[in-house]
């Protein structure tokens, strides 16, 4: 296997064991960088919530257990990674046993519990590096070829995005390395502009709504539990998002899963649905979630139909809602997807078009 970047965090409350653990890490791995990090007291709890995707109560318990002072961040390269199944806090998983078993050893040295954090996989390492240093494993490895020179660098700051985001590009970079998501539509102007004319907010689909809200530092716009309209501070401006999630009835649950599983990486560095999912989900949105099909949606659907070489579909097809519904019905039946009324009751649901059997 190729070498892997991983990291360890030694929290404040095991400081008496830092030297011993660092020595052992140097024996097991190629140490690349060591930082002493100090998060601000005002943001420490929120940083923990976002880093671990935990609620405030659990974050408070973690502070009591781990401390809220300076901690050691050690970034290593495992040159001979090996994977096996291990029992983790998230159940039995395939993990890098070199980093996992070392973490388990260090936790035993520090009295048990979780005063040591360590990554079990490249995916987890990318998650942590994105939030801690606004980088990823490949970029970090490219820029840091040499072994650690013995200098402990000091970092004073908080997780990326703690006080708002510098740009939409910065937010999307972190999302790319932390959560499963797609921007559903109207993304042609992103990241240069936040929204397209007449389509006010950015529509996101994810499989973990709570984690997404924590990571982005999003704030709900409306108090109702079913409303998923949020605002995020980007470059000092409130940018509005709708966070759709698997199981919310915005689309059939299996379709939502498929959209995420089939996603593709846009050249502007964010994730979108693949062409088929985009075409039919846009048609669904235009017919079912809107009282009238917008002209720009008609044009986009017509262009996509031509690109996809779909038979028996012309530009005029998209001027007739009933013809569009027949096409959508065929696709939905083929995929075993159902029309679903959204949990978010602020979303229009075109009952008249669907008929009595789709209540």
C-alpha positions in Angstrom: 0.0 0.0 0.0 1.0 3.6 -0.5 2.2 5.6 2.5 -0.6 7.5 4.3 -0.7 10.7 6.2 -2.2 10.5 9.7 -2.3 12.6 12.8 -2.5 12.5 16.6 -3.8 15.0 19.1 -2.5 14.9 22.6 -4.9 16.9 24.7 -3.8 19.1 27.6 -4.8 16.7 30.4 -2.2 14.1 29.3 0.6 16.7 29.1 2.8 14.7 31.5 2.9 11.9 29.0 3.6 14.0 25.9 7.3 13.3 25.7 6.9 9.6 26.2 4.1 9.4 23.5 6.0 11.5 21.0 9.1 9.4 21.5 7.1 6.2 20.7 5.4 7.8 17.7 8.8 8.6 16.3 9.8 5.0 16.7 6.7 3.8 14.8 6.2 6.4 12.1 7.9 9.2 10.1 7.0 12.3 12.0 6.6 15.3 9.6 5.3 18.2 11.7 4.6 18.9 15.4 2.4 21.9 16.5 1.4 23.2 19.8 -2.1 24.5 19.2 -4.0 26.9 21.4 -7.7 27.4 20.6 -9.4 30.5 22.0 -11.4 30.0 25.2 -14.5 31.6 23.6 -14.6 29.1 20.8 -13.1 26.0 22.4 -16.4 24.2 23.1 -17.7 25.0 19.6 -14.5 23.8 18.0 -15.0 20.4 19.8 -18.6 20.2 18.7 -17.6 20.8 15.0 -14.5 18.7 15.1 -16.2 15.6 16.6 -19.8 16.4 15.4 -21.1 16.2 19.0 -23.7 18.1 21.0 -22.8 20.8 23.6 -23.3 18.4 26.6 -20.9 15.9 25.3 -18.4 18.6 24.4 -18.6 19.9 27.9 -17.8 16.4 29.2 -14.9 16.2 26.8 -13.4 19.5 28.1 -13.5 18.2 31.6 -11.8 15.0 30.5 -9.3 16.4 28.0 -8.7 20.0 29.1 -9.1 23.2 27.3 -5.5 24.4 27.2 -2.8 24.0 24.5 -2.6 20.6 22.9 0.0 18.8 20.7 -0.8 18.1 17.1 1.5 15.5 15.5 1.3 14.8 11.8 3.0 11.5 10.7 3.4 9.4 7.6 2.7 5.7 8.0 5.0 4.2 5.3 3.6 0.6 5.6 -0.2 0.9 6.4 -2.1 -2.3 7.2 -5.8 -2.7 7.4 -7.9 -5.0 9.6 -11.2 -5.0 11.4 -11.2 -3.4 14.9 -14.0 -2.5 17.3 -14.2 1.3 17.4 -16.5 3.9 19.0 -18.6 3.7 15.8 -18.8 -0.1 15.7 -16.5 -2.7 14.0 -14.7 -1.0 11.1 -11.7 -1.6 8.8 -9.0 0.6 10.2 -5.3 1.2 9.8 -4.1 -1.0 12.7 -0.7 0.7 12.9 -2.3 4.1 13.9 -5.3 2.6 15.7 -3.3 0.2 17.9 -0.8 2.9 18.7 -3.7 5.2 19.7 -5.2 2.5 21.9 -1.8 2.0 23.6 -1.4 5.7 24.3 -4.9 5.9 25.8 -3.9 3.1 28.2 -0.8 5.1 29.2 -2.9 8.2 29.9 -5.5 6.5 32.2 -8.0 5.4 29.6 -10.7 7.5 28.0 -10.0 9.8 25.0 -7.2 12.1 26.0 -5.5 10.9 22.8 -7.1 11.5 19.3 -5.8 9.6 16.3 -7.0 9.0 12.8 -8.0 5.5 11.6 -8.1 6.1 7.8 -7.1 8.6 5.1 -10.7 9.8 5.1 -10.6 10.8 8.8 -7.1 12.3 8.3 -8.4 14.5 5.5 -11.4 15.5 7.7 -9.1 16.6 10.5 -6.5 18.3 8.3 -9.2 20.4 6.5 -10.6 21.7 9.8 -7.3 22.1 11.7 -5.0 23.4 8.9 -7.2 24.0 5.8 -5.2 21.4 3.9 -5.6 17.8 2.8 -3.3 14.8 2.9 -2.0 15.0 -0.7 -1.3 18.8 -0.4 0.4 18.4 3.0 2.5 15.4 1.8 3.6 17.4 -1.3 4.7 20.4 0.7 6.4 18.5 3.5 8.7 15.9 2.2 11.2 15.9 5.0 11.1 14.4 8.5 10.4 16.6 11.5 13.3 18.8 12.4 12.5 18.8 16.1 11.0 22.2 16.1 7.5 22.5 17.7 5.6 25.2 15.9 3.0 27.3 17.7 -0.5 27.8 16.3 -2.9 30.2 17.9 -6.3 30.1 16.3 -9.5 28.1 16.0 -10.9 25.6 13.5 -11.4 26.9 10.0 -14.7 28.7 9.7 -15.0 29.2 13.5 -15.7 33.0 13.1 -17.2 32.7 9.6 -15.8 31.8 6.2 -13.4 33.9 4.1 -15.0 32.8 0.9 -17.4 30.2 -0.5 -14.4 28.4 -2.0 -13.0 28.0 1.5 -16.2 26.5 2.7 -16.5 24.2 -0.2 -12.9 23.0 0.3 -13.7 22.0 3.9 -17.0 20.3 2.8 -15.2 18.3 0.1 -13.0 16.7 2.8 -15.5 16.3 5.7 -19.1 15.4 4.6 -21.0 13.7 1.8 -23.0 16.3 -0.2 -24.0 17.7 -3.5 -25.1 21.1 -4.7 -28.4 20.1 -6.3 -28.8 22.8 -9.0 -28.2 26.5 -9.9 -24.5 26.1 -9.4 -23.2 27.6 -12.7 -22.2 30.9 -10.9 -20.6 29.2 -7.9 -18.1 30.0 -6.3 -17.8 33.4 -7.9 -21.3 34.3 -7.0 -23.5 32.8 -4.3 -26.8 32.6 -6.2 -28.4 32.8 -9.6 -31.0 35.4 -10.4 -34.5 34.2 -9.4 -33.2 31.2 -7.5 -32.3 32.8 -4.2 -30.5 30.2 -2.1 -28.0 27.3 -2.5 -29.7 23.9 -2.4 -27.5 21.2 -0.8 -28.3 17.5 -0.3 -26.4 15.6 2.4 -26.8 12.3 4.4 -26.0 13.9 7.7 -28.0 17.1 8.4 -26.8 17.7 12.0 -23.1 17.3 11.1 -23.5 19.6 8.1 -25.0 22.3 10.3 -22.2 22.0 12.8 -19.4 22.0 10.3 -20.7 25.0 8.4 -21.6 27.1 11.5 -25.0 27.5 9.9 -27.8 29.3 11.7 -31.5 28.5 11.2 -33.5 31.4 9.7 -36.9 30.1 10.9 -37.7 28.6 14.3 -40.0 25.7 13.1 -38.3 22.3 13.4 -39.3 21.3 9.9 -37.7 24.3 8.3 -34.2 23.7 6.9 -33.5 27.3 5.6 -30.1 28.4 7.0 -27.7 31.3 6.8 -23.9 31.1 6.8 -21.5 34.0 7.3 -19.3 34.2 4.3 -16.9 37.1 3.9 -19.0 39.1 6.4 -22.3 38.4 4.4 -25.2 36.1 5.2 -25.5 33.6 2.5 -28.7 31.5 2.4 -28.8 27.7 2.0 -31.5 25.0 2.1 -30.1 21.8 3.6 -32.0 18.8 2.2 -31.1 15.4 3.7 -31.7 11.7 3.1 -35.1 10.8 4.4 -36.7 14.3 4.4 -39.1 13.5 1.5 -37.7 16.1 -0.8 -37.1 13.2 -3.1 -37.6 9.5 -2.6 -35.2 8.4 0.1 -33.5 5.8 -2.3 -33.2 8.5 -4.9 -31.5 10.8 -2.4 -29.0 8.1 -1.6 -28.4 7.4 -5.3 -27.8 11.1 -6.0 -25.1 11.1 -3.3 -23.6 7.8 -4.4 -23.5 8.8 -8.0 -22.2 12.4 -7.5 -19.4 13.8 -9.6 -16.7 16.4 -9.0 -17.3 19.7 -10.8 -14.3 21.4 -12.4 -14.9 24.4 -10.0 -14.1 22.1 -7.1 -17.4 21.0 -5.6 -19.8 18.0 -5.9 -22.9 17.9 -8.1 -25.3 15.2 -9.2 -24.3 13.2 -12.3 -26.0 14.1 -15.5 -28.9 11.6 -15.3 -29.7 12.4 -11.7 -29.4 16.1 -12.4 -31.8 16.0 -15.4 -34.6 14.0 -13.7 -34.2 15.6 -10.2 -34.4 19.1 -11.9 -37.5 17.9 -13.8 -39.0 16.6 -10.6 -38.3 19.9 -8.8 -39.7 22.0 -11.6 -42.9 19.9 -11.8 -43.6 18.9 -8.2 -42.0 21.6 -6.1 -43.0 24.6 -8.2 -46.5 25.9 -9.2 -45.1 26.7 -12.7 -42.1 25.4 -14.6 -39.6 28.3 -14.9 -38.3 29.2 -18.3 -34.7 28.8 -17.4 -35.5 25.3 -16.2 -37.2 24.6 -19.5 -34.1 25.7 -21.4 -31.7 23.7 -19.1 -33.8 20.6 -19.4 -34.0 20.9 -23.2 -30.2 21.3 -23.5 -29.6 18.3 -21.2 -32.1 16.1 -23.1 -30.2 16.9 -26.3 -26.8 16.1 -24.7 -28.2 12.8 -23.3 -29.7 11.8 -26.7 -33.0 11.1 -25.1 -35.5 9.8 -27.7 -38.9 11.3 -28.4 -38.1 14.5 -26.5 -38.1 17.9 -28.2 -37.8 21.5 -27.1 -41.6 21.7 -27.1 -41.9 18.8 -24.6 -40.9 21.2 -21.8 -43.7 23.6 -22.6 -46.2 20.8 -21.6 -46.3 19.8 -18.0 -48.3 16.6 -18.7 -45.8 15.4 -21.3 -43.0 16.1 -18.8 -44.9 14.2 -16.1 -45.2 11.1 -18.5 -41.4 11.2 -19.0 -40.8 11.6 -15.3 -43.3 8.8 -14.4 -41.4 6.4 -16.7 -38.1 7.1 -15.1 -39.5 6.9 -11.6 -41.2 3.5 -12.3 -38.0 2.2 -13.8 -36.0 3.2 -10.7 -38.7 2.2 -8.2 -38.8 5.8 -6.9 -42.0 7.3 -5.4 -43.4 10.8 -5.3 -43.0 11.9 -1.7 -44.5 14.8 0.2 -41.6 16.7 1.9 -41.3 16.9 5.6 -40.6 20.6 5.1 -44.2 21.9 4.6 -42.9 25.2 3.2 -42.0 23.3 0.0 -44.8 23.4 -2.5 -46.1 19.9 -3.4 -48.1 19.8 -6.7 -51.0 17.6 -5.6 -53.1 18.7 -8.6 -50.5 17.3 -11.1 -49.9 14.1 -9.1 -53.6 13.2 -8.6 -55.4 11.7 -5.6 -53.3 8.6 -5.5 -50.1 10.5 -4.6 -51.3 12.2 -1.4 
